[in-house]
Amino acid sequence: MTVRIADVIQPEIFTSYVVNKTMEKSELIKSGIVVNDSQFDELASGPNTTVDMPYFNDLDGDSETMKDDGALTPGKIGTNADKAKKHGRARAWGANGLSALLSGADPMEAIASLTANYWVRDMQKVLLNTLKGVFASPSMTDHVLDISGGTGGAELLDGAAFVDATQKLGDAKDQLTAVIMHSAVEAYLVKRQLIEYVNQTNELNQTTRVPYFMGKRVIVDDAMPFDTNELVGEMYLFGSGAIALGNGSHPRIIATEVDRDSLASTGEDFLINRKIFILHPRGIKWTDTTIADVFPTNAELATGANWQRVYEPKKIRVVKFKFKVTL
């Protein structure tokens, strides 16, 4: 008997399994940069493609001295609103690409693992394009340190320059806990013995070596910008929970479907995956200024006009650092 994808996948179970597996495998989530909570799941599942998130500004003004008579002058508390954009993404795979997995001991787990790995990579692309757009916004210039135009060694990445980058948050710099970089930049730091490896044990009691630079957890991704000719690279420094994740759903958007083309000469099975989610940098509002359709493309996410900082600077837990390295 021929085993079909529909024989090994129950859509509701598969969808939940893939969502959980995707979060388990994501280094961004394991590092604490991206945080998922039930509130953002509800927002991602709600109406509209943009989500307003009002908040109160911090209290300001000087205290008043007490006097024998007279009254205090009451201050006001201000309000503002952050705004997140939902993402709607989908991908289909033909059974020819999955057929080798159908003879495994647990075909659904095998297929789900491949699907989860795909969504980890794809959501990381969404995040990196989001950050490209965020730092192209004029409202975020105070969160950028660019030393790549320096001379005489002042342009080079080292521990002291990294400290200067963290100083962009002033006395809130201790919020920064992780950094993402290109593998060429990581190799540069390893050669200079600036990367420290810490053994950590996962839920399966397996020990892994986790890299740290200047006390910050390192995530390596070759999607990060690196100019191999000019040897110019970039890092993003993050604080815990800098990015909010919401996994959404909608009854009219089926997250997992299987289909079959019986007219194909040998027949062909299909697996279709759809995701609705929020992946939002806290305190940086999506403006909807330049967008052609309902959900933004990666290119639109990377457009600075679509982003506007609304939190006060020290509450924005992300910094961009641009520099040069040597071979």
LOLUM-605599 format. One record per residue (C-alpha): x, z, y. Coordinates in steps of 0.001 Angstrom, whole numbers, padded with zeros to 6 digits, always signed. Layout:
LOLUM-605599
XZY ...
This chain:
LOLUM-605599
+000000+000000+000000 +001278-000889+003492 +001661+002046+005882 +000357+001341+009392 +001034+003260+012606 -002643+004266+012615 -002088+005915+009229 +000585+008301+010522 -000453+008995+014133 -003418+011065+015261 -003550+010285+019014 -004540+013748+020338 -001915+015544+018236 +000698+012891+018984 +000144+013111+022769 +000596+016889+022840 +003607+016660+020549 +005329+014048+022739 +004678+016030+025957 +006193+019170+024404 +009119+017273+022884 +009828+015548+026207 +010086+018903+027984 +012227+020383+025194 +014722+017534+025396 +014973+017275+029193 +018206+018734+030571 +016536+018906+033975 +013897+021259+032596 +016350+023273+030478 +018536+023779+033556 +015588+025115+035571 +015716+022305+038156 +012308+021000+037080 +009641+023632+036427 +006281+022984+034820 +003337+025318+035357 -000387+025289+034699 -001237+024929+038400 +000556+021590+038618 -000958+020493+035299 -004389+021061+036872 -003398+019216+040056 -002095+016272+038020 -005382+016179+036069 -007607+016393+039155 -009121+013669+041355 -007246+011262+043634 -003669+010058+043390 -002352+012348+046140 -002552+016131+046070 -002644+018277+049232 -000914+021647+048919 -001497+023779+052067 +000739+026784+052706 +001369+029447+055348 +004465+029269+057526 +006757+032285+057608 +006207+034927+060287 +008369+034536+063385 +008922+036087+066834 +010674+039298+067842 +009326+042782+067316 +008095+044722+070359 +009249+048131+071490 +006676+050906+071422 +005578+052266+074819 +003531+055174+076147 +000704+052841+077043 -000268+049193+076731 -001091+047036+073729 +000859+044890+071290 +000647+041106+071590 -000754+039771+068306 +001140+036842+066802 -000356+034003+064791 +000493+032709+061350 +000881+028949+061188 -000122+026616+058397 +001139+023293+057117 +000627+021093+054068 +002883+019662+051426 +001598+016552+049648 +002520+015262+046193 +001942+011824+044712 +000780+011394+041146 +002577+008990+038835 +000821+006764+036342 +003143+005147+033810 +002555+003342+030513 +004606+001709+027767 +003737-000197+024594 +005899-000777+021526 +005392-003252+018707 +005591-002105+015077 +008572-004370+014437 +010660-001984+016532 +009260+001035+014718 +008900-000295+011168 +012173+001212+009960 +010767+004663+010731 +007608+004300+008689 +009368+005134+005421 +010708+008465+006715 +009704+011862+005380 +007711+012570+008534 +006987+009245+010298 +004974+010832+013126 +007807+013199+014016 +010315+010347+013893 +008238+008108+016150 +007410+011014+018480 +011098+011880+018839 +011924+008330+019908 +008962+008266+022286 +009930+011624+023800 +013515+010475+024346 +012183+007390+026107 +010028+009472+028478 +012906+011865+029224 +015002+008901+030360 +012137+007297+032262 +011125+010477+034111 +014758+011042+035029 +014720+007556+036628 +011582+008548+038540 +013287+011697+039805 +016518+009960+040858 +014576+007289+042753 +012513+010046+044370 +015688+011794+045535 +017096+008503+046822 +013996+008118+048988 +013948+011777+050031 +017514+011588+051353 +016819+008269+053059 +014273+010138+055210 +015573+011093+058691 +013970+014499+058187 +016555+015348+055480 +019824+014568+057304 +020654+018289+057596 +020754+018478+053790 +023447+015808+053377 +027226+016263+053362 +029135+012966+053360 +032944+013262+053338 +033550+009833+051771 +034715+008362+055094 +037485+010936+055542 +041232+010329+055204 +044343+012187+054078 +042568+013899+051185 +039640+015168+053272 +037436+012603+051515 +038142+013900+047995 +035903+016026+045812 +037291+019488+045144 +036066+023066+044972 +036409+023682+048712 +034424+020556+049615 +031746+021568+047119 +031447+024948+048855 +030951+023065+052133 +028081+021190+050505 +026412+024414+049381 +026770+025711+052945 +024113+023193+053985 +021657+025924+052956 +023503+028625+054898 +022712+032127+053658 +020258+030609+051145 +023053+028784+049279 +022886+031183+046320 +019605+029456+045434 +021626+026441+044245 +022110+026717+040487 +022724+023222+039089 +024265+019865+039939 +023767+016331+038600 +026621+013803+038604 +027906+010536+037098 +030068+010810+033976 +033056+009365+035890 +032805+012259+038351 +032562+014751+035489 +035672+013190+033903 +037523+013511+037231 +036671+017223+037357 +037577+017774+033694 +041042+016283+034280 +041561+018805+037058 +040310+021671+034871 +037416+022340+037253 +034757+022211+034532 +034088+025389+032560 +032258+025244+029236 +029918+028058+028215 +028586+028389+024669 +024809+028732+024548 +022506+029136+021541 +019236+027210+021382 +015959+028114+019683 +017255+026641+016383 +020257+028984+016518 +022532+026019+017217 +025459+026538+019569 +026097+023980+022290 +028766+023781+024981 +027195+023634+028440 +029408+022477+031359 +029551+024362+034662 +031233+023454+037957 +031798+026180+040531 +029242+028325+038720 +026578+025582+038728 +025236+024015+035553 +026287+020363+035246 +023923+017567+034197 +025575+014209+033555 +023630+011000+034139 +025147+007556+034665 +022119+006578+036721 +023707+008609+039529 +025422+006407+042146 +029130+005720+041570 +031093+002843+043140 +033808+001881+040660 +035685-000150+043303 +035682+002352+046172 +035515+005373+043812 +032687+006836+045876 +030260+009119+044085 +027278+011318+044823 +025943+014625+043550 +022646+016373+043967 +022760+020167+044125 +019565+021923+043069 +017993+025327+043201 +015838+026633+040384 +012334+025190+040596 +013303+022633+043244 +011152+020044+041464 +007574+020739+040369 +006269+019075+037207 +002624+018673+036319 +001481+017004+033083 -001952+015558+033717 -004712+013930+031728 -007974+012097+032343 -010806+011375+029903 -010930+007698+030925 -007182+007175+030566 -006305+007367+026876 -002826+008809+026535 -002088+007447+023055 -003597+004448+021322 -002713+002349+018314 -003711-001285+017998 -003138-004206+015647 -002854-007950+016163 -004347-009356+012987 -003832-012946+014198 -000044-012574+014069 +001178-014360+010946 +002422-011140+009346 +000285-008825+011437 +001707-006565+014100 +001015-002941+014965 +001273-001490+018479 +001747+001997+019856 +000614+002502+023474 +001618+005556+025507 +000261+006461+028960 +001286+009328+031207 -000166+010849+034369 +002152+013377+035942 +003507+014935+039126 +007262+015173+039667 +007523+016472+043205 +010377+017905+045308 +008867+021053+046767 +008504+021034+050538 +009016+017277+051035 +005713+015551+051642 +004783+012154+050235 +003431+010137+053211 +001957+007049+051473 +003470+004942+054280 +004723+002051+052147 +002929+001555+048867 +001314-001605+047489 -000833-000217+044666 -002391+002983+043368 +000762+004507+041889 +004257+004146+043387 +006977+002031+041807 +010558+003262+041537 +011455+001077+044521 +008688+002664+046608 +009815+006137+045577 +013295+005217+046853 +011918+004275+050306 +012712+006873+052971 +009572+006116+055010 +007466+007587+052206 +008937+011092+052568 +008833+013809+055243 +010261+017330+055084 +007603+019960+055843 +009230+023208+054665 +011800+024880+056893 +015307+023637+055934 +016509+026695+053998 +013463+026526+051722 +014370+023027+050538 +016359+023650+047353 +018224+020351+047095 +021371+019017+048787 +023081+015613+048619 +026897+015481+048511 +028834+012194+048859 +032600+011993+048320 +035510+010035+046837 +037541+010655+043704 +040915+009360+042487 +041827+007858+039145 
